[in-house]
Amino acid sequence: LDMTFAKEFAITERVRFELKMESYNFTNSFMGADPSTDRNSSVFGRVVNMRAGYSGRQFQYSGRFRW
């Protein structure tokens, strides 16, 4: 679940400032890799690793002037 919150402020009639917060993986959900298929392993059939390319919750903030 990704979310974006944005607010625009009018400074003058022609100049505006935009403040934005973006969140990736907002619920901090676990994205598991495939389960272990090694029968001799103590973690056989369990998902113990994160899927490659996924990470926990991340936030990104930005601001910009528009004229």
C-alpha positions as CSV (number, residue, x, y, z in Angstrom):
1,L,0.0,0.0,0.0
2,D,1.6,3.3,-1.2
3,M,0.2,6.7,-0.1
4,T,0.8,10.3,-1.0
5,F,-0.2,13.4,0.9
6,A,0.2,16.8,-0.7
7,K,-0.7,20.3,0.2
8,E,-0.3,23.5,-1.9
9,F,0.1,26.9,-0.4
10,A,-0.6,30.1,-2.2
11,I,2.1,32.6,-1.3
12,T,1.1,35.3,-3.8
13,E,-1.3,35.3,-6.7
14,R,1.3,33.7,-9.1
15,V,3.7,31.9,-6.7
16,R,2.7,28.7,-5.0
17,F,4.6,26.2,-2.7
18,E,3.8,22.5,-2.8
19,L,4.7,20.2,0.1
20,K,4.5,16.5,-0.5
21,M,5.0,13.3,1.6
22,E,5.1,9.9,-0.1
23,S,5.1,6.6,1.6
24,Y,6.0,3.2,0.1
25,N,4.9,0.1,1.9
26,F,2.9,2.2,4.4
27,T,1.5,-0.7,6.3
28,N,5.1,-2.2,6.7
29,S,3.9,-5.5,5.3
30,F,6.2,-8.5,5.0
31,M,6.9,-9.5,1.5
32,G,8.2,-13.1,1.8
33,A,10.4,-14.9,-0.6
34,D,9.7,-18.5,-1.7
35,P,9.7,-21.1,1.1
36,S,12.8,-23.2,1.8
37,T,12.7,-26.5,-0.3
38,D,15.7,-28.2,1.3
39,R,14.4,-31.2,3.2
40,N,17.5,-31.4,5.4
41,S,17.1,-27.8,6.5
42,S,15.6,-26.9,9.9
43,V,13.5,-24.3,8.2
44,F,12.0,-26.6,5.5
45,G,8.8,-25.2,4.2
46,R,9.1,-21.8,6.0
47,V,9.4,-18.4,4.6
48,V,12.3,-16.7,6.5
49,N,13.7,-14.2,4.0
50,M,12.3,-11.0,2.4
51,R,11.6,-11.0,-1.3
52,A,14.5,-9.4,-3.3
53,G,13.9,-5.8,-4.1
54,Y,11.4,-5.2,-1.2
55,S,12.2,-3.3,2.0
56,G,10.3,-2.0,5.0
57,R,8.4,1.3,5.2
58,Q,10.0,4.2,3.4
59,F,9.1,7.9,3.4
60,Q,10.0,10.6,0.9
61,Y,9.4,14.3,1.5
62,S,9.6,17.1,-1.1
63,G,8.8,20.7,-1.5
64,R,8.8,22.9,-4.6
65,F,8.0,26.5,-5.7
66,R,5.9,27.0,-8.7
67,W,5.5,30.4,-10.5
